[in-house]
Structure formats: C-alpha cells, structure tokens
C-alpha cells in the first residue's frame, strides 16, 4: 500500500469550501506537534480512549477498515495488528505526512468525509475519532459513512461530549483557559485550539448525536461514556 496519500477532493458550497479550507489549513499548521499536544492536553488519557475504540470495533483479519479523519494513523496502525486492511482517509495531507506510522501497511487517502471516494457497500467497518465535529456538514458525513458501509457494517465514533454535571464546571474552565495556553506554548497555535474547544462546545451531546445517527439510518445505535462523559464512543450498524 502506498505511503503517498492519494487525493479525491470535490467542491461543496462556498461556505462549506471556506470552512473546509480553514480547518485543513489549521491542521496542516499544528500537524508537527499534534501528537505531543494530544498527550499533554489529555494527560495521555486519549490513548486509553482509543484503546477502547479498537476493542469495541473488534477488527477482524482480512477486513477493510477506514479510519476517517485518521490524521497520523494511530488507530489504523492498531487495526493492522489484527490483520485488517487499514485505510486512513483525511483531508489534511500535512497531517498524514507527519505520521510516524508509515512503516505500517496503511493506505493513505486525502478526501473529505462528506464525499468519500469509496463504492457503496464496500467497507467492513469505519471509525472516526475527534473528526466528525470538524466536518462542514456532519449530517451529510454520517450519511456518506452509511452509504459506503457493507450491510451490517460497523461504525464507531469517538468524540468529545457532555461531561457529567459535577465535572462540567471544572472541565469547562480547563478547556477555555488552560488548553489554549498549552496550544500556544507547545504548538504555537493558541487560536487553533480556541477553535477546537469552541467546536466541542457546539457539538451535539450524547443523546442528540445518537438521535442523528438513527435519523441517518443506523441500527443498534448506542454510546459509552468515557471519563465521566468528557468523551463518548458512539456505535451503530448499517
């Protein structure tokens, strides 16, 4: 499988294209320090969350699994250890190029989640970690994911969500005041991390996202809270 990302970009509306470019450019800028920032920002907990994702998705030998918005390929690399054919699909070429996972047999595809370059009913399972909220149209993205999954295909979404009421004030204070400062110190991009925190605050909570998935045609929809709801893993089948 090629270590050079293939590209498949299509145009959306003017507003969508502007949003896509802004997000893509932002991730290109933070890519060299992205993994380090994630470790510091979450105190390493994001690795435990992703380990839970791999366990819940349960990769099987010979399956084709897409990690959408897969960035530096840490989830995709984990899938290959089970003998799956892993594909990272991400619009940010800079992020994929910064990957340290290139020694793994991963295929790299640059494309938007709203217009996936895969045939109908062709993918066994698809994961997306911290990427759905960055789409210009998450609802369309969910429908696209549903389209490319095989019948009974598995979908898993790891995303920041609504923390438990007792934790929310402390978490909000940390997110609003500490994370942007860490972004400035470590990645040199305070405003980029302000955007990321705002996108988390505006994203649907656990129940709302589950309802959207049902509306998009998913079956067996459920979710599991992580770290008292700071993040949640949503699952469903085609």
ZAMARGU-4260 file (C-alpha; in steps of 0.2 Angstrom, whole numbers, plus 5000, padded with zeros to 4 digits):
<rodrens>
0) 5000/5000/5000 | 5006/5017/4996 | 5014/5029/5009 | 5010/5044/4997 | 4992/5050/5000
5) 4981/5049/4985 | 4969/5064/4984 | 4950/5065/4980 | 4943/5082/4983 | 4926/5088/4977
10) 4919/5106/4979 | 4904/5110/4990 | 4895/5126/4993 | 4905/5142/4995 | 4903/5142/5014
15) 4907/5123/5015 | 4923/5126/5005 | 4928/5140/5016 | 4926/5130/5032 | 4935/5115/5024
20) 4950/5126/5019 | 4951/5134/5036 | 4950/5118/5045 | 4963/5109/5033 | 4975/5124/5034
25) 4974/5124/5053 | 4978/5105/5055 | 4992/5107/5042 | 5000/5120/5054 | 4998/5110/5070
30) 5002/5093/5062 | 5021/5093/5068 | 5016/5095/5086 | 4999/5087/5085 | 5003/5070/5094
35) 5013/5079/5108 | 4999/5091/5111 | 4986/5077/5112 | 4996/5069/5125 | 4999/5084/5136
40) 4981/5091/5133 | 4973/5075/5139 | 4987/5069/5151 | 4989/5054/5140 | 4971/5048/5143
45) 4966/5049/5124 | 4977/5034/5122 | 4966/5024/5133 | 4950/5031/5124 | 4957/5025/5108
50) 4962/5008/5115 | 4943/5006/5120 | 4939/5011/5102 | 4949/4997/5095 | 4942/4984/5107
55) 4924/4990/5103 | 4927/4989/5084 | 4934/4972/5086 | 4944/4972/5070 | 4945/4955/5060
60) 4958/4948/5049 | 4955/4952/5031 | 4943/4966/5034 | 4944/4983/5026 | 4943/4997/5039
65) 4943/5015/5036 | 4949/5027/5049 | 4941/5043/5044 | 4949/5059/5049 | 4963/5047/5054
70) 4977/5060/5055 | 4993/5052/5060 | 4986/5034/5059 | 4987/5028/5077 | 4970/5019/5076
75) 4973/5012/5058 | 4990/5005/5064 | 4981/4996/5078 | 4969/4989/5066 | 4983/4982/5055
80) 4989/4972/5070 | 4973/4961/5069 | 4976/4958/5050 | 4964/4971/5044 | 4967/4981/5028
85) 4968/4999/5036 | 4964/5015/5026 | 4967/5032/5033 | 4955/5045/5025 | 4959/5063/5030
90) 4958/5079/5020 | 4974/5086/5028 | 4989/5079/5018 | 5001/5088/5030 | 4994/5078/5045
95) 4996/5062/5036 | 5013/5066/5030 | 5018/5070/5048 | 5014/5052/5053 | 5026/5041/5062
100) 5016/5026/5057 | 5022/5025/5039 | 5031/5008/5042 | 5014/5000/5044 | 5004/4994/5029
105) 4992/5008/5029 | 4984/5016/5014 | 4983/5035/5014 | 4969/5044/5005 | 4966/5063/5006
110) 4947/5066/5005 | 4933/5075/5014 | 4921/5065/5025 | 4906/5072/5016 | 4911/5065/4999
115) 4920/5048/5002 | 4929/5040/4987 | 4923/5023/4991 | 4910/5012/4982 | 4893/5009/4990
120) 4893/4994/5002 | 4912/4992/5001 | 4919/4994/5019 | 4918/4982/5033 | 4920/4995/5047
125) 4923/5013/5049 | 4930/5023/5063 | 4931/5042/5066 | 4940/5049/5081 | 4938/5068/5085
130) 4934/5072/5067 | 4915/5072/5065 | 4913/5089/5073 | 4926/5097/5061 | 4916/5092/5045
135) 4907/5106/5036 | 4891/5096/5037 | 4892/5081/5049 | 4874/5075/5045 | 4880/5073/5027
140) 4896/5064/5033 | 4886/5052/5043 | 4875/5048/5028 | 4891/5045/5017 | 4898/5034/5030
145) 4882/5024/5030 | 4882/5023/5011 | 4900/5015/5010 | 4897/5003/5024 | 4893/4985/5019
150) 4876/4978/5026 | 4878/4976/5045 | 4895/4986/5043 | 4901/4993/5059 | 4903/5012/5063
155) 4912/5019/5078 | 4913/5037/5083 | 4925/5044/5097 | 4921/5062/5100 | 4921/5074/5115
160) 4904/5076/5123 | 4895/5082/5138 | 4904/5079/5154 | 4894/5074/5170 | 4886/5089/5179
165) 4898/5088/5194 | 4913/5088/5182 | 4907/5101/5169 | 4912/5117/5178 | 4929/5111/5181
170) 4931/5104/5163 | 4924/5120/5155 | 4937/5130/5165 | 4951/5119/5160 | 4945/5119/5141
175) 4943/5138/5140 | 4958/5144/5149 | 4971/5130/5150 | 4970/5121/5133 | 4973/5137/5123
180) 4988/5142/5133 | 4995/5124/5131 | 4992/5126/5112 | 5002/5142/5112 | 5016/5135/5122
185) 5018/5118/5113 | 5011/5120/5096 | 5012/5139/5094 | 4994/5140/5089 | 4983/5147/5103
190) 4969/5152/5091 | 4968/5135/5083 | 4965/5127/5100 | 4952/5140/5104 | 4943/5135/5088
195) 4944/5116/5093 | 4937/5120/5111 | 4923/5130/5103 | 4919/5116/5091 | 4917/5104/5106
200) 4905/5116/5115 | 4894/5117/5099 | 4894/5099/5095 | 4878/5088/5099 | 4879/5079/5116
205) 4877/5060/5118 | 4858/5058/5116 | 4857/5071/5102 | 4871/5063/5092 | 4863/5046/5094
210) 4847/5053/5088 | 4855/5060/5072 | 4863/5043/5069 | 4846/5035/5070 | 4839/5048/5058
215) 4854/5044/5046 | 4848/5026/5045 | 4860/5017/5058 | 4854/5002/5068 | 4859/4996/5085
220) 4864/5014/5090 | 4872/5016/5107 | 4886/5025/5116 | 4898/5023/5130 | 4904/5037/5141
225) 4922/5039/5144 | 4930/5049/5158 | 4913/5054/5165 | 4906/5060/5148 | 4921/5071/5143
230) 4921/5059/5128 | 4910/5046/5122 | 4911/5032/5109 | 4895/5030/5098 | 4892/5014/5089
235) 4880/5008/5076 | 4877/4996/5061 | 4871/4999/5043
</rodrens>
